[in-house]
């Protein structure tokens, strides 16, 4: 499963979560920075659902993975941590399915 929103994407293949963040590359061509971690390494998933005025947010807490904020993002992209995925309300059903799959893989 793969979900894309606001120059970020989150993917899950049954064992591994991959978060891809668009960053400024060379010569105006954006590049991607990816972070991967296994579902069983996740200690906590903080999820806030979208409202009428705020997007939803998923934060994966994984020991050993940097939560540093990505600063060199292109225009209209959010400066968030590498283990954070922000999404609009229209993606709420897909995100719910993704979180259910991750919880199943974690055994919770």
Secondary structure, DSSP 8 states (H G I E B T S, - for coil): -EEEETTEEEEE-SSEEEEEEEE--STT--EEEEEEEEGGGEEEEEEE---SSS-EEEEEEETTS---B-----TT----BTTEEEE-GGGHHHHHHHHHHHHHHHT-
